Amino acid sequence: GTTQEGRLFLMSAIEKLPGESLPDNGLLRFLTCGSVDDGKSTLIGRLLFDSKTILADTLHAIERTSAKRGLDMVDLSLLTDGLQAEREQGITIDVAYRYFTTGTRKYIIADAPGHEQYTRNMVTAASTADLAIILIDARKGVLTQTRRHSYLAHLLGIPHIVVAVNKMDLVDYAQEPFAAIAAEYLAFASRLGIADVRFLPMSALRGDMIVERGEHLHWYDGPTLLDILETAPAIHGAHAEKFRFPVQYVCRPQDSANPELHDYRGFMGRVESGELSIGDAVTVLPSGRETSVRDIQVLGESFARAIAEQSVTILLEDEIDVSRGDMIVKSGELPTIGKQIDAMLCWLSESPLDPRRKYLLRHTTRDSKAMLAGISFRVDVNTMEQQPAERLAMNDIARVRFKLAQPIFADPYAESRGTGAFIVIDESSNNTVGAGMIV
């Protein structure tokens, strides 16, 4: 039946041949953003279609729908139209995640709404992305929304930007519009401080330069979009990082039948950055006590080292008082410890920020009461102008200062997303009302 055919269709793209060893380039999270009708949905559909990761029954369904609409080719945007319909009906305004694999790499696509009123949703999507694809319509050029999306991607620390000039088929695949857009964008990017930008001409509708090169862009000798995605470094592989391990849970098994577990004390959590090996000297914060690593375990099995994004249990050589919210770091690589932070804050709540109220600030696994100590300026995300502000409304982005009741162990967001980010919680409703990046 179609379901079985679909499974075979999917597996053909990722199945290894006997004796064949395919490289594993890890996981890449990337964000797609653009103005209305720039072709985001078609781009995502094209990636899924040309990389052969669409189930056959899904493909048949969109072929039938395309034919009913009188189209002479498959409308690949239909693969994400379900989400768009929800947006248009006001059911939900959220980030959609799509997953696919090429056999050599796994991908998570975050499809964020592009309109200014959904700035908070794009901030959510960008916070975990390793790369951003910013779509520009070849006929329209660099727009206000292009600048806003680029600013947000840069603010959220996305290290790699791909400016995809789409709909080249509507300008006869001419090089001049592409070159003009690239020059204008580069001038803007240099003022913003964006360092890693790549430009790509393409037609998501026709498939040029997405997975296959196509026949119309002979003047462009750079890589296709998939080539760029396949070789882009993941966020933790770009540079050496300091080891940061916020403790989530202290494991003390209670098993009277197993005396060996009587003295077991493991500290469980997720490695936010860096790596750790058995025998390494570590410091526990906030106490400042030093010891070394006796063992690193995953589901009871010992491993020689732990790396970023792994969830592990760490056992220490010495008995040290450690609890949830504490942090284990390598000795000599301490973060900044303090009760005051300066940050760029995106306000997420429909209720404006109240300078007189106390909020709960959650940084890694540590919570602290917090009060606003001042707003330096608010950023107009359309013009990048810095404006004075006394309060913040939903989707506002501003440079602020918080005073905390308890110290946190932080790094600048530009150095470490994991220990440079925080959220602000309204204690009365338990809603997340703000997201911040420490500067």
C-alpha positions in Angstrom: 0.0 0.0 0.0 1.0 3.7 -0.1 2.2 3.6 3.5 4.7 0.8 2.8 5.7 2.6 -0.4 6.2 5.7 1.6 8.5 4.0 4.1 10.6 2.7 1.2 10.7 6.2 -0.3 11.9 7.7 2.9 14.4 4.9 3.7 16.0 5.1 0.3 17.4 8.5 1.2 19.0 7.4 4.5 19.7 3.7 4.2 23.4 2.8 4.1 24.5 0.3 1.5 26.2 -2.9 2.7 29.8 -2.1 3.5 29.3 1.6 2.9 30.4 4.0 5.7 28.8 7.4 5.5 30.2 10.3 7.4 28.2 11.7 10.3 28.3 15.5 10.4 26.1 15.7 13.5 22.9 17.7 14.0 22.3 21.2 12.6 19.5 23.4 13.8 18.7 26.2 11.4 16.1 29.0 11.1 14.2 30.2 8.0 12.9 33.7 8.1 11.6 36.2 5.5 8.8 38.5 4.6 5.4 37.4 3.5 5.5 35.6 0.1 9.3 35.4 0.0 8.9 31.6 -0.5 9.7 30.1 2.9 7.2 27.4 2.7 8.3 26.5 -0.8 11.9 26.4 0.2 11.2 24.0 3.1 9.1 21.9 0.9 11.8 21.8 -1.8 14.5 20.7 0.7 12.2 17.9 1.9 11.3 16.9 -1.6 14.7 17.0 -3.2 16.4 15.3 -0.3 13.8 12.5 -0.7 12.4 12.7 2.9 8.7 13.0 2.0 6.6 10.0 2.5 5.1 8.8 -0.8 1.5 9.1 0.4 2.2 12.7 1.5 3.7 13.4 -2.0 0.6 11.9 -3.7 -1.7 14.0 -1.6 0.0 17.3 -2.5 0.2 16.2 -6.2 -3.6 15.8 -6.2 -4.2 19.1 -4.4 -1.9 20.9 -6.9 -3.7 19.3 -9.8 -7.1 20.4 -8.4 -5.8 24.0 -8.2 -4.9 23.8 -11.9 -1.1 23.9 -11.3 1.2 22.3 -13.9 3.8 21.3 -11.1 3.7 20.2 -7.5 3.1 23.1 -5.1 5.7 22.2 -2.4 4.5 25.0 -0.1 1.5 22.7 0.7 3.8 20.7 3.0 3.7 23.6 5.5 0.3 25.1 4.7 -1.3 23.4 7.7 0.6 25.8 10.0 -0.1 28.8 7.8 -3.9 28.0 7.9 -3.7 27.9 11.7 -1.9 31.3 11.7 -4.5 32.8 9.4 -7.4 31.6 11.5 -5.7 32.8 14.7 -5.7 29.3 16.3 -2.0 29.5 17.2 1.0 31.6 16.4 3.9 29.4 17.0 7.2 28.1 15.7 6.9 25.1 13.5 9.8 22.5 13.5 10.5 20.2 10.6 12.9 17.3 10.7 14.9 15.6 7.9 18.1 13.8 7.3 20.4 13.4 4.3 22.1 10.2 5.7 25.2 12.2 6.6 23.5 14.8 8.8 20.3 15.3 10.7 18.5 18.7 10.5 15.9 20.5 12.5 14.3 23.4 10.7 12.7 26.2 12.8 10.0 28.0 10.7 9.3 31.3 12.5 6.6 33.8 11.6 8.1 36.9 10.0 5.7 39.6 11.1 6.9 42.2 13.6 4.1 41.4 16.0 5.6 37.9 16.4 9.1 39.0 17.3 8.9 37.0 20.5 8.3 33.8 18.4 11.3 34.5 16.2 13.4 35.0 19.3 12.3 31.6 20.6 13.2 29.9 17.3 16.6 31.7 16.9 17.8 30.9 20.5 18.8 27.4 19.5 19.7 27.8 15.8 23.2 27.3 14.5 22.5 29.0 11.1 19.8 31.3 9.7 18.5 31.4 6.2 17.2 34.9 5.4 15.1 34.9 2.3 14.9 37.9 0.0 12.6 38.2 -3.0 14.9 39.0 -6.0 12.3 41.5 -7.3 11.9 43.4 -4.0 15.5 43.5 -2.6 16.4 44.3 1.0 13.3 45.2 3.0 12.7 46.6 6.5 11.8 43.0 7.6 15.1 41.7 6.2 17.0 44.1 8.4 14.8 43.2 11.4 15.3 39.5 10.9 19.1 40.0 10.5 19.3 42.1 13.7 17.4 39.5 15.7 19.5 36.6 14.3 22.7 38.6 15.2 21.3 39.5 18.6 20.5 35.8 19.4 24.0 34.8 18.5 23.4 32.8 15.3 26.9 32.5 14.0 26.2 31.8 10.3 23.9 33.8 8.0 22.8 32.6 4.5 21.1 35.3 2.5 19.1 33.3 0.0 17.9 35.5 -2.9 14.8 33.6 -4.0 12.6 33.8 -7.1 15.5 34.3 -9.5 13.3 32.7 -12.2 11.1 35.9 -12.0 14.1 38.1 -12.9 15.3 35.8 -15.8 18.1 34.4 -13.6 20.0 37.7 -14.2 23.2 38.3 -12.1 22.7 42.1 -11.7 19.7 42.0 -9.3 21.5 39.4 -7.2 24.8 41.5 -7.1 22.9 44.6 -6.1 21.1 42.9 -3.2 24.4 41.4 -2.0 26.1 44.8 -2.0 23.3 46.5 -0.2 23.0 43.7 2.4 26.8 43.6 3.0 26.8 47.4 3.7 24.0 46.9 6.3 25.7 43.8 7.8 29.0 45.5 8.3 27.3 48.3 10.4 25.6 45.6 12.5 28.8 43.6 13.0 27.6 40.4 11.2 30.8 38.7 10.2 29.8 35.4 8.5 27.4 36.0 5.6 27.0 33.9 2.4 24.9 34.8 -0.6 23.0 32.3 -2.7 20.8 32.9 -5.8 18.1 30.3 -6.1 14.6 29.4 -7.2 12.7 27.4 -4.6 9.9 26.9 -7.0 12.0 25.5 -9.8 14.6 23.8 -7.5 17.7 25.8 -8.7 20.6 25.8 -6.2 18.6 24.1 -3.4 19.8 20.5 -3.6 20.6 20.4 -7.4 22.3 23.2 -9.2 19.8 23.4 -12.0 20.5 24.8 -15.5 19.9 28.5 -15.2 22.5 29.9 -12.8 25.7 29.1 -14.7 27.3 32.4 -13.6 27.2 31.3 -9.9 30.0 28.9 -9.1 29.4 28.7 -5.3 27.8 25.8 -3.3 24.1 24.9 -3.3 22.1 25.5 -0.2 22.3 21.8 0.8 26.1 21.9 0.3 26.3 24.9 2.7 24.1 23.1 5.3 26.1 19.9 5.1 29.4 21.7 5.9 28.2 24.3 8.4 29.8 23.8 11.8 27.4 23.1 14.7 27.2 25.7 17.5 29.5 23.8 19.9 32.1 22.9 17.2 32.9 26.5 16.1 35.4 27.3 18.9 36.7 25.9 22.2 34.3 26.4 25.1 34.6 26.5 28.9 33.0 23.6 30.7 29.7 24.5 32.4 27.5 22.0 34.2 24.5 23.3 36.0 23.3 20.7 38.5 19.7 19.6 38.0 19.3 16.8 40.5 21.3 15.1 43.2 21.0 11.3 42.9 21.0 9.4 46.2 19.6 5.9 45.5 17.7 4.2 48.4 18.2 0.5 47.9 18.7 -1.5 51.1 19.4 -4.7 49.0 22.5 -3.1 47.4 25.0 -1.8 50.1 27.3 -0.4 47.3 24.7 2.3 46.6 24.7 3.5 50.2 27.4 6.1 49.7 26.5 6.8 46.0 26.1 10.6 45.3 25.7 11.6 41.7 25.1 15.0 40.3 22.8 14.9 37.3 22.4 17.5 34.6 23.2 18.6 31.1 26.5 19.8 29.9 25.9 23.3 28.6 29.3 23.8 27.0 32.8 22.4 26.9 33.9 18.9 27.8 35.0 17.0 30.9 37.1 13.9 31.5 37.6 11.6 34.4 40.4 13.0 36.7 39.8 16.7 35.7 40.0 19.2 38.5 36.7 21.0 39.1 35.3 23.8 41.2 31.7 23.7 42.6 29.9 27.0 42.7 28.9 29.0 44.8 30.9 27.3 47.6 34.2 27.5 45.6 35.2 24.0 46.9 37.7 22.2 44.6 37.9 18.4 43.9 38.3 16.1 40.9 36.0 13.9 38.8 35.8 10.3 39.9 33.4 9.0 37.3 31.1 10.1 34.5 28.0 8.0 33.9 25.1 7.7 31.5 22.3 5.4 32.6 24.7 3.7 35.0 27.4 3.1 32.4 30.8 4.8 32.8 32.3 7.0 30.1 35.7 8.6 29.9 34.4 12.1 29.1 31.3 14.2 28.7 30.7 16.7 25.9 28.3 19.6 25.2 24.6 18.8 25.2 25.0 15.4 26.8 22.9 14.6 29.9 25.2 12.8 32.4 25.8 12.0 36.0 29.1 13.2 37.6 30.6 11.6 40.6 33.2 13.6 42.6 36.2 12.3 44.6 35.3 14.3 47.7 32.2 14.7 49.8 31.0 18.2 48.9 27.6 19.8 49.6 26.1 20.3 46.2 22.4 20.9 45.4 20.2 21.9 42.4 21.1 25.3 41.1 24.8 24.9 41.8 27.3 24.7 39.0 30.3 22.5 38.4 33.1 24.1 36.3 36.7 23.3 35.5 39.1 24.8 38.0 40.7 28.0 36.6 37.7 28.6 34.2 35.3 30.3 36.5 32.3 32.3 35.2 31.3 35.7 36.5 29.6 35.4 39.9 27.3 38.3 40.9 24.0 39.7 42.0 23.7 42.2 39.1 23.4 41.6 35.4 23.2 43.8 32.3 21.3 42.2 29.4 19.4 42.6 26.2 15.8 41.6 27.1 12.9 40.7 24.8 9.6 41.2 26.6 7.2 38.4 25.8 4.1 39.1 27.8 1.0 41.0 26.8 1.3 42.7 30.2 4.0 45.4 30.2 7.1 45.1 32.3 6.4 46.7 35.7 9.6 48.3 37.2 8.1 48.2 40.7 7.4 44.4 40.7 9.6 41.5 41.7 10.0 38.8 39.1 11.7 35.4 39.2 14.8 35.1 37.1 15.7 31.6 36.0 19.3 31.1 34.8 20.3 27.5 34.0 18.9 25.6 36.9 19.1 28.4 39.4 16.2 30.7 40.4 16.5 34.1 42.0 14.2 37.0 42.8 14.9 39.9 40.6 14.0 43.6 40.2 14.5 45.9 37.3 17.3 48.4 38.1 17.0 50.4 35.0 16.4 50.5 31.2 19.3 51.9 29.2 17.5 52.1 25.9 14.9 50.3 23.8 15.8 49.2 20.2 13.5 50.0 17.3 13.9 46.6 15.5 12.9 48.1 12.2 15.4 51.0 12.2 17.9 49.7 14.8 17.7 53.1 16.6 18.2 53.2 20.3 15.4 55.1 22.1 14.8 56.0 25.7 12.2 54.0 27.5 10.6 53.8 30.9 8.5 50.6 30.3 8.5 47.7 27.9 5.5 46.3 26.0 5.2 42.9 24.3 7.9 42.3 21.6 10.0 45.2 22.8 13.8 44.6 23.0 15.9 46.7 25.4 19.1 46.9 27.2 18.3 46.5 30.9 19.9 45.9 34.3 18.5 43.5 37.0 19.4 43.2 40.6 19.2 39.7 42.1 18.6 38.3 45.5 20.9 35.4 44.9 24.1 35.2 42.9 24.2 33.5 39.5 27.1 32.1 37.6 27.1 33.6 34.1 29.1 34.1 31.0 28.4 36.7 28.3 25.8 35.4 25.8 28.3 35.9 23.0 30.6 33.3 24.6 28.1 30.8 25.8 24.4 30.6 25.0 23.7 28.1 27.8 25.1 30.3 30.6 24.5 33.6 29.0 20.7 33.3 28.6 17.9 33.5 31.1 14.1 33.8 31.3 11.9 36.1 33.5 8.9 34.5 35.2 5.8 36.1 36.6 5.4 34.3 40.0 1.7 35.0 40.2 0.9 33.2 36.9 4.1 31.2 36.5 4.2 32.4 32.9 7.5 33.2 31.1 7.3 36.9 30.4 10.8 37.8 29.2 13.9 36.3 27.7 17.3 37.8 28.1 20.9 37.6 26.9 23.7 38.7 29.2 26.2 41.2 27.8 
